[in-house]
Amino acid sequence: MCTVFMYQDANGVTYQARSIEDPIFFAESVTYYPAGSSIESMTQAGKPGKTFNTKYAFLAVTLAGMLPLNVKPKQESVLEGSNDQGLCFTGNNLFGTTSIEVSSSDDKVLVSTDLGHWALGNFQNVAQVKQALANKEVDIWVPALAAFGNLPSPVHYALFDKTGGAIVIEFTNGQVQVYDNPVGVMTNGPEFPWHLVNLNNYAQLTNVDTNSSKFNKLKVSPVDSGNALANLPSDQTSVGRFVKAAFYSNYAKKASTPKEAVLTLAHVVNNFDRPRNISIDLPDPSTANVENNATDKTQASSEVTLISFVNDLAQNQWYIRTINAMNFTKFDIPKLASLKQLKVITLDSIDELDGGDGTHLFLN
C-alpha cells in the first residue's frame, strides 16, 4: 500500500512526499511527457475517447501492468507524477471502488487510468482540476483490471499544488467523488472521509513530551525523551499510516530553505520505509486475497517499500529512491524543457546513480 502527504515550510511553500509499498514491482519506467504530447483515452467499447495535446510538460512513474480488460490503452497509466506548473498527482490503492456509468459523447470519455495524463497535462493547480470535474469536462469510467482479479480499478488519487491546494478523487457508489483534503494526507482504505473522522480519536496527540508526573506522593520523570510519540499507531495499516503521516507532516520542523525542507521530508518519509518480511501475509489458497496483489496464493507475500518520493513543487524538483538504492536521485523538470519528444528511462538506470542529479539521464 502507499502513503502520501503534503508539507509546508516556514514560508508557506508546499512540498509533497510519498512511499509505495507492494509485494510486486509494477513500475519499471520514468517517462517525460513534453508539452504538446498527444494523449488518446478510450471508451468502454475500446473506441477513441477523450483526445488532447498536453499544455504542460510532466514527469511520471508509469505502469505497464495496470491494463484494462478488453481494451488496449494508448499510454501507460501514471502512478506518480508532477508537471512544470507545480501540480502533482498520486495514485494509491483503494479497494471498494465501483464502476461508473458514462453518458457523454465519446470525445469526453476518459478511462480512469488516464486521469493522471489529463490532470498533469492540462492544469496548473488543484482548483482548476476541481472546477473541470465539476463542469463535467470529462466523463470518467472505471475499468476492470486483470492485475487485481478483474475488480474495478481499485485506485484513488491525491492531487497537490505549490500553493497548498489538495484534493482526493475516489470512485465509489457509482459516482466520481471529489473531496477537499484539509489534512494533506492520503493512504488507502477505508474511503477518504472515514480517515478524517477517525482523526478525532487522536485529538490528544502532541509533539510535546511529558517530562514529569506524580503517582500519589511519588514524583516520576522519564529517563529519556520521545514519549510524545507513545500514542501514535505503531502498525503499518492504512489507518495507522494516515494518522502518523498527519502527525509528522504537521509537527516536523518548518524548514527555512528548500534544501532544508527536502532533507526534512527525506527523514520523514523514512518513517514509512518497510524492508522485506517485516510484515508477512500468509498464504490462503481458498481466498482470492487480491488486496496484497500476490499472484501466487500458495506462498506468503510481504509488502515492502519499493519507491519513495520527495517533491519540491515550487522549484519543480523531483526526488526518487527505489528499494535498490541508498540515496534519492534528483530530477530538475525545468531543465527538461528542451525535450520535444516523449522520453523514457528505466528505474534501473536511476539505481545505478544512487543519488545526485539524474536529469542528464533524459538529456543524453
C-alpha positions in Angstrom: 0.0 0.0 0.0 1.1 3.6 -0.1 1.3 6.8 1.9 1.3 10.4 0.5 1.4 13.6 2.4 2.0 17.4 2.0 4.3 19.6 4.0 4.7 23.3 4.1 7.9 25.1 5.2 8.2 28.3 7.3 7.5 30.4 4.2 4.3 28.6 3.2 6.0 26.8 0.3 4.5 23.4 -0.4 6.3 20.0 -0.8 5.0 16.5 -1.2 6.3 13.1 -0.2 5.2 9.6 -0.9 6.1 6.0 -0.3 4.9 2.9 -2.3 4.5 -0.4 -0.6 3.7 -3.6 -2.5 4.9 -7.2 -2.8 5.4 -6.9 -6.5 7.3 -4.2 -8.5 4.8 -3.0 -11.2 6.7 0.2 -12.1 9.7 0.0 -14.4 10.0 3.4 -16.1 10.0 7.1 -15.6 8.5 9.0 -18.5 8.9 12.6 -19.5 5.9 14.0 -21.5 6.7 17.3 -23.1 4.1 20.0 -23.7 2.2 19.1 -26.8 2.2 15.3 -26.1 -0.7 13.6 -27.8 -2.9 11.6 -25.3 -5.8 9.4 -26.5 -8.1 7.9 -24.0 -10.8 5.3 -24.8 -14.4 4.4 -24.3 -15.7 1.2 -22.6 -16.1 -0.2 -26.1 -12.5 0.4 -27.0 -13.2 3.3 -29.3 -11.2 6.6 -29.2 -12.3 8.7 -26.2 -11.1 12.0 -24.9 -8.1 13.1 -27.1 -5.9 16.1 -26.4 -2.4 17.5 -26.6 -0.9 18.4 -23.3 -0.5 22.1 -22.4 2.2 21.4 -19.8 5.2 19.1 -19.5 5.2 16.5 -16.8 7.4 13.7 -15.4 5.8 10.5 -14.2 6.5 7.0 -13.0 4.3 4.9 -15.3 2.8 1.5 -15.1 2.6 -1.1 -17.8 0.8 -3.6 -15.6 -2.4 -1.6 -14.9 -4.1 -2.6 -18.1 -7.9 -2.5 -18.5 -9.6 -5.7 -19.8 -10.8 -5.9 -23.4 -9.3 -2.6 -24.5 -5.7 -1.6 -25.3 -4.7 1.8 -23.9 -2.6 4.2 -25.9 -0.4 5.1 -23.0 0.7 3.5 -19.7 -1.0 4.8 -16.5 0.5 7.4 -14.2 1.3 6.1 -10.7 3.1 9.3 -9.5 3.8 12.5 -11.5 4.5 16.2 -11.4 4.2 18.9 -14.0 6.2 22.0 -14.7 3.5 24.2 -13.1 3.9 22.7 -9.6 0.9 20.3 -9.7 1.5 16.7 -8.6 -0.6 13.5 -8.9 -0.6 10.3 -6.9 -2.5 7.0 -7.3 -2.9 4.8 -4.2 -4.9 1.5 -3.8 -8.5 1.8 -2.6 -10.4 -1.5 -2.6 -14.2 -0.9 -2.9 -14.2 1.3 -6.0 -17.2 0.9 -8.2 -18.0 1.1 -11.9 -19.4 4.3 -13.2 -22.0 4.8 -16.0 -21.0 7.3 -18.7 -23.5 9.1 -20.9 -21.4 11.7 -22.7 -20.3 11.6 -26.3 -17.2 9.6 -26.9 -14.9 12.7 -27.2 -15.5 13.4 -23.5 -15.0 9.9 -22.2 -11.8 9.3 -20.1 -10.8 6.0 -18.6 -9.7 6.4 -15.0 -6.2 5.0 -15.8 -5.6 8.1 -17.9 -6.7 10.6 -15.2 -3.0 11.4 -14.4 -2.3 12.4 -18.0 -5.4 14.6 -18.2 -4.7 16.4 -14.9 -1.0 16.9 -15.2 -1.2 17.7 -18.9 -3.9 20.3 -18.7 -3.9 22.2 -15.4 -1.7 24.4 -13.3 -3.3 23.8 -9.9 -5.8 21.8 -7.9 -8.5 24.4 -8.1 -8.5 24.1 -11.9 -8.8 20.3 -11.8 -11.6 20.5 -9.3 -13.5 23.1 -11.5 -13.1 21.0 -14.6 -14.5 17.9 -12.9 -17.4 20.0 -11.5 -18.1 21.3 -15.1 -18.0 17.7 -16.3 -15.4 18.4 -18.9 -14.7 14.7 -18.9 -16.9 11.7 -18.3 -14.8 9.1 -16.3 -15.3 5.4 -16.4 -13.5 2.8 -14.2 -12.1 -0.3 -16.0 -11.7 -3.8 -14.6 -8.0 -4.6 -14.1 -6.6 -8.1 -14.6 -3.8 -7.3 -12.1 -6.5 -7.0 -9.4 -8.6 -10.0 -10.1 -10.8 -8.1 -12.6 -12.0 -5.7 -9.9 -13.0 -2.2 -11.0 -9.6 -0.3 -10.8 -9.0 -0.2 -7.0 -7.3 3.2 -7.0 -8.0 6.6 -5.6 -6.0 9.8 -6.3 -4.5 12.7 -4.4 -3.5 15.9 -6.1 -1.4 18.8 -4.5 -0.1 22.0 -5.9 2.6 24.5 -4.9 0.1 26.9 -3.3 -1.1 24.2 -0.9 -4.2 23.1 -2.8 -5.2 19.5 -2.1 -8.0 17.2 -3.2 -8.7 13.4 -3.2 -10.7 11.8 -6.1 -12.5 8.5 -5.5 -14.9 6.3 -7.5 -17.4 4.9 -5.1 -21.2 4.3 -5.0 -21.2 4.7 -8.8 -20.0 8.3 -8.7 -16.9 10.4 -9.0 -16.3 11.8 -5.5 -14.1 14.9 -5.2 -13.0 15.7 -1.6 -11.1 18.7 -0.3 -8.1 17.4 1.7 -7.6 19.7 4.7 -5.0 17.4 6.4 -2.9 16.9 3.2 -2.6 13.1 3.6 -3.9 10.1 1.8 -3.2 6.4 2.3 -5.6 3.6 1.3 -8.9 2.2 2.6 -11.4 2.9 4.0 -12.8 5.8 1.9 -11.1 9.2 2.5 -13.9 10.8 4.6 -13.6 8.0 7.1 -10.0 8.8 7.8 -10.9 12.4 8.5 -13.5 11.4 11.1 -11.0 8.9 12.6 -8.5 11.7 13.4 -11.0 12.8 16.1 -9.8 9.8 18.0 -6.3 11.3 18.1 -7.1 14.8 19.3 -4.8 14.2 22.3 -1.7 13.9 20.1 1.0 16.5 20.6 4.7 16.7 19.9 5.5 17.9 23.5 7.0 15.3 25.8 5.5 14.9 29.3 8.6 15.3 31.5 7.1 14.8 34.9 4.1 13.4 36.7 3.0 12.2 40.1 1.5 9.0 41.5 0.1 9.9 44.9 3.2 11.1 46.7 5.7 9.7 44.3 7.2 12.1 41.7 8.2 10.5 38.5 10.1 11.6 35.4 11.1 9.7 32.2 14.7 8.6 31.7 14.6 9.5 28.0 12.8 11.8 25.6 10.2 10.9 23.0 7.2 9.9 25.0 5.0 12.3 22.9 5.0 9.6 20.2 3.7 6.9 22.6 0.1 7.2 21.4 1.0 7.2 17.7 -0.1 3.9 15.9 2.8 1.6 15.5 1.2 -0.6 12.8 1.6 -0.2 9.1 -2.1 -0.4 8.2 -3.5 2.3 6.0 -5.4 3.6 9.1 -2.3 3.8 11.2 -0.2 5.3 8.5 -2.8 8.0 7.9 -2.5 9.1 11.5 1.3 9.0 11.5 1.5 11.0 8.3 -0.8 13.6 9.6 1.3 13.9 12.8 4.7 14.0 11.1 3.6 16.5 8.4 2.1 18.7 11.0 4.8 18.7 13.6 8.1 18.3 11.6 10.1 21.5 12.0 9.2 24.1 9.4 12.2 24.4 7.2 13.5 27.9 6.2 15.0 26.9 2.9 14.1 24.5 0.1 17.2 22.4 0.8 16.3 22.0 4.4 12.7 21.2 3.5 13.7 18.4 1.1 16.1 17.0 3.8 13.3 17.1 6.4 10.9 15.3 4.1 13.5 12.7 3.3 13.8 11.9 7.0 10.0 11.9 7.5 9.3 9.5 4.6 11.9 7.2 6.1 9.4 6.5 8.9 7.2 4.7 6.4 10.0 2.7 4.9 9.4 -1.1 5.3 12.0 -3.7 4.5 11.0 -7.2 3.3 9.5 -9.6 5.8 8.7 -7.0 8.5 5.1 -7.9 7.9 4.0 -11.1 6.1 0.7 -12.2 4.6 0.4 -15.9 5.0 -1.0 -17.9 2.0 -4.7 -18.7 1.8 -5.3 -20.6 -1.5 -9.1 -20.7 -0.7 -9.4 -16.9 -0.6 -8.9 -14.5 -3.5 -6.8 -12.1 -1.5 -6.4 -9.6 -4.2 -5.6 -6.8 -1.8 -2.0 -8.0 -1.4 -1.5 -8.3 -5.1 0.0 -11.7 -4.6 -0.3 -13.7 -7.9 0.6 -17.0 -6.2 -1.8 -17.6 -3.3 0.2 -20.7 -2.3 3.1 -18.6 -1.0 3.4 -15.9 1.6 3.9 -12.4 0.5 5.4 -9.3 2.1 4.7 -5.7 1.4 7.9 -3.7 1.0 8.7 0.0 0.3 9.5 -0.2 -3.4 9.9 3.6 -4.2 10.0 6.8 -2.1 9.5 10.3 -3.5 10.1 13.8 -2.3 8.8 16.7 -4.4 9.7 20.4 -4.3 6.6 21.8 -6.1 7.8 25.4 -6.2 11.1 24.6 -7.9 9.8 21.6 -9.8 12.5 19.3 -8.5 11.6 15.6 -8.1 13.5 13.1 -6.0 13.2 9.3 -6.4 14.7 6.5 -4.4 13.9 2.8 -5.0 14.4 -0.2 -2.8 17.7 -0.9 -4.6 19.3 2.5 -3.8 20.5 4.1 -0.7 20.0 7.7 -1.8 17.5 10.0 -3.5 18.2 11.0 -7.1 17.0 14.4 -8.2 15.3 15.4 -11.4 15.1 19.1 -12.4 11.9 19.3 -14.5 12.6 22.8 -15.9 15.9 21.6 -17.3 14.0 19.1 -19.5 12.1 21.8 -21.4 14.4 21.4 -24.4 13.0 17.9 -25.0 10.3 17.9 -27.6 9.6 14.2 -27.7 8.4 11.7 -25.1 11.5 10.2 -23.3 11.6 7.1 -21.1 14.3 6.0 -18.7 14.3 2.9 -16.5 14.3 2.8 -12.8 17.4 0.6 -13.0 19.3 3.5 -14.5 18.4 5.6 -11.5 19.5 2.9 -9.1 22.9 2.8 -10.8 23.4 6.5 -10.0 22.3 6.0 -6.3 21.9 9.7 -5.6 22.9 13.0 -7.1 21.3 14.7 -10.1 19.8 12.3 -12.6 18.4 15.0 -15.0 21.1 14.1 -17.5 19.6 10.6 -18.0 16.8 12.2 -20.0 19.1 14.6 -21.9 21.7 12.1 -23.0 
